[in-house]
Amino acid sequence: MIMGVALVVSLSGSMVVANRQVELQRLQSSLLQAQSNYAVQVGSMTNASAPSQIASKAGALHLVDPTSVTQVPATSLERPLPLPQFNGYAPVTSRTSR
């Protein structure tokens, strides 16, 4: 009788351990798949931010090198700066409609 109970307990323990190992294998497989997907996404984002890609997209948007650069003078941070004054028309667009 004691041998039968010991056998049942031993088999039950083996089954629990086997189920845990199967679950660990499934989780490891899922983790490897997620890491692979992440690596593919990082690669595509890296390619999209390459200087050649940015230059070609800037050219498609008709962005060109500036003809002149205006140096902004240094100012004290002790007092607030006045609002900028625009020459000409600057349309106002809502942030939600951009």
N, C-alpha and C positions, 0 to 999 in steps of 0.2 A: 504494500500500500504506500509506504513512504517512498519507495523507488518510483512508483507511478506518479506521485505528486511532484517529485523532483524532476522527472522527465517532462511533465507538462510545463512546469515553471521554466525549465531550461529551454524548451522549444518556444515558449511564449517570448522569452527574453531574446532569443535568436531572431524571431520574427520582427520584434520591435526594432532591433538593431538593423536588420536588413531594410525595413521600411525607412528608417532614418537615412541610411546610406543612399537609397534610391532618391529620396527627397533632396539630399545634399547634391547628388549628381544633377538633378533637374535644376536646382538653383544655380549651380556652377555653370551649366549650359546657358541658362538665361542670362547670367552675368556676362559671359563671354560674348553673347549676341549683342547685348546692350553696349559693351565696350567697343565692339566692331562697328556698330552703327554710329557711335560717338566719334570714332576715328575717321569714318567716312565724312561726317558732317564737318569736322575740324579741317579735313583736307579740302573740302569744297569751299569753305569760308576762307581758307588761306589762299587758295587760287583766286578767289574773287577779289581779294584785297592786294593782289600783286600790283606793283607799280605799272606794269604794262597794261593791265586791265583797267586800272583807274585812269591812265592817260587816254586809252581808247574811248572810255565812256565819257570823259571830259570833252574830248574832241567831238563826239556825237552830240553833246549838249551845246556845242559851239562855244565852249569856254576856251579862252586864249590867254597867253601870257600878258600880264599888265604892261602898258606902255610907260607908266610912271608909278613910283611908290612914294607916298607921303609919310614922312616920319612924324609920329605923334609925339609932341613934347612931353617931358616928364612933368608930373604934377604932384602936389602934396596930397596925402590921403587924410589930412587933418580936417578938411571940410568937404562936404558933398559936392560932386561935380554938377554943373548945370546941365539941363537937358540938351541934347544935340539939336542943331539947327540944320535943316535940309534945304538945299538949293533945288528947286523944282518940285515935281509932284512925286510923292511916294504913296502908292496905294496901301490901304489898310486891309489886311485879310485876317479873318479869325483863325486861331490855331486849330480849331476843329474842322475847318474846311480846307486845310492844306493838303 
